[in-house]
Amino acid sequence: MRTVILNAEIINEGERFIGSLILEGEEIIQIIRQEEYKPAPGERIVNATGMILVPGAIDDHVHMRDPGLTHKGDMVTETAAAAAGGVTTVFDMPNVVPQTTSLDLLKERYAMAQNRCSVNYAFFLGATRDNLNDIVNVDITSIPGIKLFMGSSTGNMLVDEETALDAIFAQTPTLLMTHCEDTDRINHNMQKAVEECGCDDPDVTMHPQIRDAEACLMSTQLAVKLALKHGTQLHVAHLSTQSEVELLKNTANPNITAEACVAHLIYTDQDYARLGTRIKCNPAIKTIADRNALREAILDGTITVVGTDHAPHLLSEKEGGSKKAVSGMPMVQFSLSGMLQLCDEGVLTPEIVIQLMCHNPARLFCVDKRGFLRPGYKADFVLLRHDESMILNSSQILSRCGWSPREGDTFNWKVCQTWVNGQLVWDGQTIACGNAGQPVRFNRKCHN
């Protein structure tokens, strides 16, 4: 049966117009640029008058916590949260239990996800000091890339010795996504903070001094140097500092890209006093100058992708300070609405938000037939309403952890419907279909 999304305001590929979208099965078959479409007999009609129709967002950076950490979240709960937020595709990180650092474990995660995800999914393979054979032999059409922790990790997934790093940069056959923080500097800063405050767990307000801008810059400089040396496709995760922005601007290499996360675009170090460890994340949220530089960088193209680093934890795990409270926050359910709020504040336009959260991730990762509203593409899209105010409370949160740093905030953008592979998954109130998600394919020859 054909379904017609009738008379919506469509935002897609830099254009904005009134039109209708026709889908059949899993695919978009036509986009009609006119206000009045006369449906054919038997067509299912969704009246979208007064709504805004956009492609589903692609979040290149989430932690679903499954397997091994499912008290925080799992594939079911976190993809439901994504769907409720207008995110139709998520790329999940490898630091679960056991860590996804072998081809066998990667295969197991894809098997685990089958028929459990509300939205589309893909899994990064994690780099270690000794899994180069798995990296070299991975099927690059089945993963978004290799995830490398150059700092801020534990065990075998922390790779900060330059010989091992050089080999990974030299031989990785696809995009290499890096977490860049210098571990030695962080440890030095932590010891200094402990001595200064006279306690073992410095207050969270010291977090951006412990994981400071220099720790980020040192590691990102090393990543850029190795990428230039080996011609690696480098994608720097969660840029957080003005100095890193300036480094990438000066480098100006199309093979080196960066992601900003929503939290670093909306918060500053002044927000620790209000929100405490709820906004503790790695790398740390820093100064207003850093936030402003990130905002400028997503406007001028220095930063090409906005993700979330969605990382659910129980609130009990967020107790403590800079050392004891765990880092990370749940953000995926309110990422698209949160970025559109910046349009109301005059920071962005909806067209730019769609570029950063839909089109650019599809282009960068060579996502096959997603990220755009085009005939022949998968029917992944979102219907939004603007100026329908909502104050967020915990009862609206679908992530298993049950909280958000955005509780109490007012949102003027509502996700009314989320469609994934031609199926209505989120109806504005509940998950209507919990298994519509499919594994993402990556067409490395794409020219989106």
C-alpha positions in Angstrom: 0.0 0.0 0.0 1.2 3.5 -0.8 1.3 6.0 2.0 1.1 9.8 1.3 2.5 12.3 3.8 0.3 15.1 2.6 1.0 18.8 2.5 4.0 19.1 4.8 6.6 21.8 4.9 9.6 19.8 3.7 13.2 20.7 4.6 15.7 18.8 2.6 19.1 19.4 1.0 19.0 23.1 1.7 15.6 23.7 0.4 12.3 24.4 2.1 8.9 24.0 0.3 5.4 22.7 0.8 4.9 19.3 -0.7 4.0 15.7 -0.2 6.0 12.5 0.2 4.8 9.2 -1.2 6.3 5.9 0.1 5.6 2.3 -0.6 7.0 -0.5 1.4 10.4 0.6 2.8 11.2 3.2 0.2 10.3 6.8 -0.8 9.0 6.7 -4.3 8.1 10.3 -5.0 8.3 13.8 -3.6 5.8 16.2 -5.0 6.3 20.0 -4.9 2.8 21.3 -4.7 0.4 22.3 -2.0 -2.5 20.3 -3.4 -2.0 16.6 -4.1 -5.0 14.5 -5.0 -4.6 11.1 -3.5 -5.4 8.1 -5.6 -7.9 5.5 -4.5 -6.5 3.1 -1.9 -3.6 5.3 -0.8 -3.1 5.8 3.0 -3.1 9.5 3.9 -1.2 11.1 6.7 -2.4 14.7 6.9 0.8 16.7 7.7 -0.6 20.2 7.2 1.2 22.5 9.6 4.0 20.0 10.2 7.6 20.1 9.1 9.0 17.0 7.3 12.7 16.2 7.6 15.0 13.2 7.1 15.6 11.1 10.1 18.7 12.1 12.0 21.8 9.9 12.0 23.6 9.9 15.3 27.2 8.8 14.7 28.0 8.4 18.4 25.9 6.5 21.0 26.4 4.1 23.8 23.5 1.7 24.0 25.3 -0.3 26.9 24.3 -3.7 25.5 25.8 -6.2 26.2 27.1 -6.2 29.8 25.9 -2.8 31.1 22.2 -3.2 30.6 21.3 -1.8 34.0 21.9 1.6 32.3 20.3 0.9 29.0 20.0 -1.6 26.2 19.3 -1.8 22.5 15.5 -1.8 23.1 15.3 1.1 25.4 17.9 3.3 23.8 16.7 2.9 20.2 13.2 3.7 21.5 14.6 6.9 23.0 16.3 7.6 19.7 13.0 7.1 17.8 11.1 9.4 20.2 13.8 12.1 19.4 13.6 11.8 15.6 16.8 9.9 15.3 16.3 7.0 12.8 19.9 5.6 12.8 22.5 5.2 15.5 26.1 4.1 15.4 27.0 2.4 18.6 30.4 2.4 20.4 32.5 -0.7 21.2 33.2 -0.1 24.9 30.7 -2.6 26.2 31.3 -5.9 28.1 32.9 -7.7 26.4 34.5 -4.9 24.3 33.7 -5.2 20.6 37.3 -5.6 19.5 37.2 -8.8 17.4 35.3 -9.8 14.3 33.6 -12.6 16.2 32.3 -10.2 18.9 31.2 -7.7 16.2 29.2 -10.4 14.5 27.6 -11.3 17.8 26.5 -7.7 18.4 24.8 -7.6 15.0 23.0 -10.9 15.8 22.0 -9.5 19.2 20.4 -6.4 17.6 18.2 -8.2 15.1 14.5 -7.6 15.7 15.3 -5.6 18.9 15.8 -2.1 17.6 13.3 0.6 16.9 15.8 2.4 14.6 18.6 1.5 12.3 21.9 0.5 13.8 25.6 -0.1 13.1 28.5 -0.9 15.4 32.0 0.4 15.5 34.9 -2.1 15.8 37.2 -1.0 18.6 40.9 -0.6 18.2 43.4 -2.1 20.7 47.1 -2.5 20.9 46.9 -6.0 19.5 43.9 -6.4 17.2 45.3 -5.0 14.0 44.5 -8.3 12.1 40.8 -7.8 12.9 40.9 -4.1 11.8 42.6 -5.0 8.5 40.1 -7.8 7.7 36.8 -6.1 8.7 34.1 -5.8 6.2 34.1 -2.0 5.7 30.6 -2.1 4.1 29.1 -3.3 7.4 30.6 -0.9 9.9 30.7 2.9 10.2 34.4 2.8 11.1 37.1 1.9 13.7 36.9 3.6 17.1 40.2 4.5 18.7 40.5 5.7 22.3 43.6 7.8 22.5 42.7 8.7 26.0 39.8 8.4 28.5 39.4 4.6 28.4 40.5 1.6 30.4 42.2 -1.7 29.8 43.1 -2.8 26.3 41.0 -0.1 24.5 43.3 2.7 25.7 45.9 3.1 23.0 48.3 5.9 23.7 51.7 4.5 22.8 52.9 6.0 19.5 54.2 2.8 17.9 50.9 1.1 18.3 49.0 4.2 17.1 51.3 4.6 14.1 50.4 1.0 13.0 46.6 1.6 13.5 46.7 4.9 11.5 48.8 3.2 8.8 46.6 0.1 8.2 43.0 1.1 9.1 41.1 0.4 5.9 38.2 2.8 6.6 37.2 5.9 8.7 39.1 6.1 12.0 37.1 7.9 14.7 39.2 9.0 17.7 38.6 10.0 21.3 41.4 12.5 21.8 42.6 13.4 25.3 46.2 13.0 26.6 46.1 10.5 29.5 49.4 11.6 31.1 48.3 15.2 31.3 44.9 14.3 32.7 46.6 12.2 35.4 49.0 15.0 36.3 46.1 17.5 36.5 44.1 15.1 38.7 46.9 14.7 41.1 47.4 18.5 41.2 43.7 19.0 41.9 43.6 16.4 44.7 46.5 18.2 46.4 45.0 21.7 45.9 41.6 20.7 47.3 42.9 18.4 50.0 40.5 15.6 49.1 40.5 12.5 47.0 37.5 13.5 44.8 37.8 17.2 43.6 34.5 19.0 43.0 33.0 18.6 39.6 33.6 22.3 38.9 37.3 21.3 38.6 36.5 18.7 35.8 37.3 21.1 32.9 40.7 22.0 34.6 41.6 18.3 35.0 40.5 17.3 31.5 41.7 20.6 30.2 42.0 22.1 26.7 45.7 21.3 26.5 45.0 17.6 27.1 42.5 17.6 24.2 44.8 19.6 21.9 47.9 17.5 22.5 46.1 14.3 21.6 44.3 15.8 18.6 47.6 17.2 17.3 49.0 13.7 17.4 46.0 12.2 15.6 46.2 14.9 12.9 50.0 14.3 12.5 49.5 10.6 12.1 46.6 11.0 9.7 48.6 13.3 7.5 51.5 11.0 7.6 49.5 7.9 6.5 46.6 9.5 4.5 44.1 8.1 7.1 40.5 9.2 7.0 40.3 10.7 10.5 37.2 11.7 12.3 37.8 13.4 15.6 34.9 12.8 18.0 33.4 15.3 20.3 35.6 18.4 19.7 35.4 20.6 22.8 37.9 23.4 22.5 38.7 26.5 20.6 42.3 25.4 20.1 41.2 22.2 18.4 38.9 24.1 16.1 41.8 26.4 15.1 44.1 23.3 14.6 41.6 21.8 12.1 41.0 25.1 10.4 44.7 25.5 9.8 45.0 21.9 8.7 42.2 22.2 6.2 42.4 18.7 4.9 39.1 17.2 3.5 40.2 13.8 4.8 40.2 15.1 8.4 36.8 15.8 9.9 35.3 16.4 13.3 32.1 15.9 15.3 30.6 18.2 17.9 28.2 16.9 20.5 25.0 18.6 21.5 26.1 19.0 25.2 29.2 21.0 24.2 27.1 23.2 22.0 24.6 24.1 24.7 26.4 24.1 28.0 29.5 25.9 29.4 31.5 25.5 32.6 29.1 27.9 34.3 26.4 25.2 34.2 28.3 22.9 36.6 27.0 25.0 39.5 23.4 24.3 38.4 23.6 20.8 37.0 26.7 19.3 38.8 27.7 15.9 37.6 24.7 15.5 35.4 26.8 17.3 32.7 30.1 15.6 33.6 31.4 14.0 30.4 34.7 13.3 28.7 36.0 15.5 27.2 34.7 18.0 29.7 32.3 20.9 28.9 34.6 24.0 29.0 34.3 27.8 28.7 31.9 29.9 26.8 34.7 30.9 24.5 35.1 27.2 23.6 31.4 26.8 23.1 31.2 29.8 20.9 34.1 28.5 18.8 32.3 25.2 18.3 29.2 27.0 17.2 31.1 29.0 14.7 32.8 25.9 13.5 29.5 24.1 12.7 28.5 27.2 10.7 31.7 27.5 8.7 32.1 23.7 8.0 35.2 23.1 10.2 32.9 20.7 12.1 30.8 18.6 9.8 28.7 16.4 12.1 26.7 16.8 15.3 26.2 13.7 17.4 25.3 13.1 21.0 27.8 10.7 22.7 24.6 9.4 24.3 25.8 7.7 27.4 23.1 6.6 29.9 24.1 6.0 33.6 22.0 5.6 36.7 21.9 8.8 38.8 23.4 6.8 41.7 26.5 6.3 39.4 26.7 10.1 38.9 27.2 10.8 42.6 30.6 12.2 43.6 33.0 14.7 42.0 35.6 14.9 39.3 37.0 11.5 40.1 34.2 9.3 41.4 31.1 10.3 39.4 31.0 8.5 36.1 31.2 10.6 32.9 28.4 10.7 30.3 24.8 11.7 29.9 21.7 10.5 28.0 21.1 13.0 25.2 19.7 11.1 22.1 16.0 11.6 22.8 16.3 15.4 22.9 19.1 16.0 20.4 17.2 17.0 17.3 14.7 19.2 19.4 17.6 20.6 21.3 19.5 21.6 18.2 16.4 23.1 16.7 16.0 25.2 19.9 19.3 26.9 18.8 17.4 28.1 15.7 14.9 29.9 17.9 17.8 31.5 19.7 19.2 32.7 16.3 22.3 30.5 16.4 21.4 28.2 13.5 18.7 27.6 10.9 16.7 24.4 10.5 18.4 23.8 7.1 21.8 23.8 8.8 20.6 21.5 11.6 19.4 19.0 9.0 22.7 19.3 7.2 24.7 18.6 10.3 22.5 15.8 11.7 21.2 14.1 8.6 23.0 14.8 5.3 26.6 15.2 6.5 26.7 12.0 8.6 25.3 10.1 5.5 27.9 11.6 3.3 30.8 11.2 5.7 30.2 7.6 6.5 28.9 6.7 3.1 25.6 5.5 4.5 23.6 3.6 1.8 20.3 5.2 0.8 19.6 7.1 4.1 20.0 10.6 5.4 18.1 12.4 2.5 14.5 12.6 1.3 15.0 11.1 -2.2 13.1 8.7 -4.4 14.7 5.2 -4.0 16.0 6.0 -0.5 14.8 4.3 2.6 11.7 6.0 4.1 13.4 7.3 7.3 11.8 10.6 8.2 10.4 12.7 10.9 7.3 15.0 11.3 7.8 17.9 13.6 5.7 20.7 15.0 7.1 24.1 15.9 5.9 26.4 18.7 4.2 23.6 20.6 5.9 24.1 23.9 6.8 21.3 26.3 8.5 21.4 29.6 10.6 18.2 30.0 9.9 16.0 33.0 11.2 12.5 33.9 8.0 10.8 32.9 8.7 11.5 29.3 12.1 9.9 29.2 12.4 6.6 27.5 16.1 5.8 28.2 16.4 3.1 30.9 18.4 5.5 33.2 15.2 7.6 33.6 16.8 11.1 33.7 18.1 13.8 31.5 20.2 16.9 32.2 17.5 18.8 30.2 14.7 18.1 32.7 12.9 21.4 33.4 13.9 22.9 30.0 11.2 24.1 27.6 11.3 22.8 24.1 9.4 24.5 21.2 9.9 21.7 18.7 7.9 18.4 19.1 8.7 15.2 17.3 5.1 14.1 16.3 6.0 11.0 14.2 9.2 9.1 13.4 9.1 6.7 10.5 11.8 4.0 10.0 12.0 1.9 6.8 8.5 3.0 5.9 7.0 2.0 9.3 5.6 4.4 11.9 7.8 3.8 14.9 7.0 6.8 17.2 3.5 8.3 17.1 4.2 11.2 19.4 3.2 9.4 22.5 4.4 5.8 22.4 6.6 3.4 20.4 4.3 2.0 17.7 6.8 -0.5 16.3 9.8 -1.7 18.3 11.6 -3.8 15.6 11.6 -1.6 12.5 15.4 -1.0 12.6 17.7 -2.6 10.2 21.5 -2.9 10.0 23.0 0.0 8.1 25.1 -0.7 5.0 28.0 1.6 4.0 28.6 2.2 0.3 32.2 3.3 0.2 31.8 4.4 -3.5 28.9 6.7 -2.7 28.6 10.3 -3.8 25.7 11.6 -1.7 
